[in-house]
């Protein structure tokens, strides 16, 4: 394989020799990549160049590169940077955030939509290059429902030859330094590695069992359809529905009376936005950022 998936860059940029045994979240102290690479010396400023020489890989896939990573390790280093914007139904994202934040106490869905979901979307959308040839929008649901077609198109876009075996990512060696708990958990269990205890371990068991017993490589998390109540869905639709629809997702159906009731309630919630029209004016910049 000519590519290496690395996960988010928050940890591996600036790795030192002291980080050797804790670098890899998959293999941990038994990792055969990061310890050897880090022992070679100080890589800051030439991380990807040195990693390319060390691994023989030509394509590196990273999630959410930080400003430090972009300026210090990528820009001006001779790399061709392709952006892949992975989107998911915003209602699923809302549920995921509620579920995650509720571990630390009571959460308020309205605040999540206003203070996290909308600003995060604007940030990610604005980070896409103006040149359409340099970025690709990938839908999470397409990736799961029609994986071969979706991955084949993506591979062509980034300049890789698609390998049908890639769907079964757990059959390949990975050295993630950060990333989604479910992915790392699956890799550890399927490869009989140590792994670690986490609060969602039990919920992933069904997915692991499906792979082992039925060779089923699909797992679509649709808990949000049952978990979000109508009031939460209404708030989401009024505040984020237009953006979500622009990404190809069907909006929920609400009556004019329900929408009017929401805006009346919203005015009580936030006195800074005195009316529905002033809120829409404030949101207009967000709506104008839709591509």
N, C-alpha and C positions, 0 to 999 in steps of 0.2 A: 504494500500500500504506500502511496506517495504522499499521504496526508496524515497529520497528527492533530487530534482534538485535545485541547488543553483546559477547557473550562474558563471561568472568569479569571482575570489577570490580577485580582486583588492581592494574591499571595506570592506568586512566583516572580514578580518583578521585585528585584532587590533581595532575592534569596541569598543567604549567607551560609557558610559552612556549619553554623550552629543549627540551621534548619534541616539538615540532611535527613535525619531519621523521622521528621514530621512532615516532609514535603509532600509525599504521595498519599492521598486519601484512600486509594484502592489497596495498594500493597503495603503501605506503611513502612516499617523498618526493613521489610524484605524487598523493597523496591530496587530494581536493577538499573533504573535510568537516572533519576535525579541525584542520588548520592555520587555516582561516578561522574556525572556532568558537573556537579558543584565542586567536586574535589579538584577539577582542572584549573580552578582559579576564579578570579573576579570577572563576572560577565556583564555587569551593568553597563548599558550603552551599546552592547553588542550581543544581547541575549539571543535574539532570533537568528542572527548571522552565525553565532557559535553553535546554537542548537541545530541549525540546518547542517552544519559540517559534522556534528557529533552523531546525528540520527540518520542523515541521508535523506531527510524529508524536504520537500519543496513547498508544501502547503501547510500552513498552521491555522487552525480554527480556534479562535478565542471568543469568549462571551464578554460583552460589555467592557472593552478595554478602557482603562482609566486614562485620565489626562496625562499622568506620569508615564504610562506605558506608551501612549501614542507619540508624545513628544520625545521621549528618551530612547525608545526602542524600535519605533516603526517609521516615523516621518523622516525623510531624507536618508533612509538606509537602503534605497533601491528596491523596496518591496512594492508590488502592485496590490493595493488594498481593495477588496470587494466586501461590500456591506450586505448582510442578510438580515432583513427585518422579520423576525418571527412574531406573528400576531395570533391572538386567540380571542374567542368570544369574551368580551369584557365582563359578562356576567359570571363566567367561570373564574376570571381573574379576581373579581370582587369577592366571590365566595372563598377562594384560596387565601386572600389577604385577611378576611374575617377569621377564618379558621386558624391561620398562623398567628395573628395578633391576639386572639382570645386566650392564648396560653398565658399571657401576662396580665390578664384582667378583662374587664368589660370593654367592648369595642362598639363604635358607632358607625354603621355603614355609610351614612351621609357624609361624615367627615373623611372617610376613606376615599369616597368618590371625588370630593372636592379638593382634598389636600394631598392625595397620593395619586389616584388613578388618572385624573385629567392632566395634572402637571407632568406626570411621568410620560404620558402619551405624547404631550407636546415636546418634551425633551428628546425622546427617542425619535420622533418624526423629524424634528429639526436637525438631527444629527445625520440624516441621510443626505448624500451628495446631490447637488442639483443635476448632475449628469446621470440620467436614468440608466446608462450602461454600466454604472458602478454600484448599483444596489438592486436587491431582489427581495420582493415581499413573499414570505412563505407562511401559509396558513397552517396552524397547528392541527386543525381538524383534517385537512387534506393529507398531512403527513401521516396521520393514523389511519384514515379511511382508504386512501389510495397511495400507499407508501412507495411502491415501485415507480409509478408514474411521476409522483412528486419529487422523489430523490433523483430520478433520472434527469428531469428538467433542471434541478438545482445543480447537479454535477456538471452538466453541460455548460451552465452559466459560469461556474467558477473555474472551468477548465480541467475537470477530472473525468476519468472514464468510470461510469457507474458500474458497481459490482453488486449483484443481487444479494450477495452474502452480507452486505453492509447492514441490512435490516436487523440482523441478529448481532447487534453490537457487542453483546456479552461474550461472544465467541472470540473476540479480538483482545489484544493486550492494550490496556489503557493506563495512563499515569496522571490522573486528574489531581490537581492541587486544590481545587474548589469546585463547586457546582451543585446541581440539583440532588437532593437527598435520595430521591427515588432511583436515579440513574446509578449513583455510587452504590446504593444498597443492592440493586439488581446485579451489578458487576461482582460485588463481593460474594453474594450468595450463589450465583451461577458458577463462579470459579472457585467455590469452596475456600474463600478467603475469610479472614477474621471478621472484618466489618466492625460495626459499632452499634450500640443500643441507641435508639432514638424514638421519639413519641409516635411516629407514624409507621414503625416497623410492622406492626400487626396488620395495618390496612394494606400494605404492599404484599402481604403473604398470598392473597388471592391471585395477584398478577403472577407471582413467582410460580405458584402451583399450576396455573394455566399454561405457562411456558413449559414446565417440566412434564405435565401429563398429556397435554394436547398439542404441543408444539405451536401454540398460539402466540404470535408476536405482536398482537394488538392489545392495547389497554387504553381505553378512552374514559377519562374521569368525568362523569356526568353528574356528580353529586349535587352540583349547584342547582340543577333542575328541580330537585326535591327540597334542598336546604333553604333557598331564598324564598321568602314569603312575598305576597303580592305587593305589599307596601314597599319593600326593598327594591323589587323589580320596577315599581313605578318611579321611585326616586332615581334609579339608574337610567331609566328610559328618558326621563325629563332632562337629565343633566348630561348623559353620555350617549343617548340613543342615536343621535345624528352621526356621531363619529363611528359608533359601532356599525351602523348601517353602511357607512362609506367603505367599511372593510369587508362587506359582503354578508353580514349577519342580519337575519330577519328580526325586526323589532316586535316586542310584545304589544298586544292590543289592549288599549285602555280607552275608556270613555272620556268625553270632554269634561264631564263632571268630576271624574277621578283626577284628571290633570289639574283642573282648577283648584280642587281641594289640596293638592300637593303644593301648588304655588302659595296658597294662603298659609299653609302650615310652614312652608319654607321661610316666608317673610317673618314669622315669629321666631324661627330658629336663628336667623342671621339678620340683625337690624342694619348691618352695613349695606345690604342690598335691599333697597326699600320696595322694589316692585319686580314683577316678572320681566318687564321690559328692560329695566336697568341691569338685571342679571344677564339677560340675553346679550345686552351690549357688552358687558364685561367678558362674556364667553365668546364674543364674535371673533376675537383674535385666534382662539383655539379652533373654532370652526373653519376659519380661513386657512389654517395650516393643513387641512385635509388634502391628501394627494391621491 
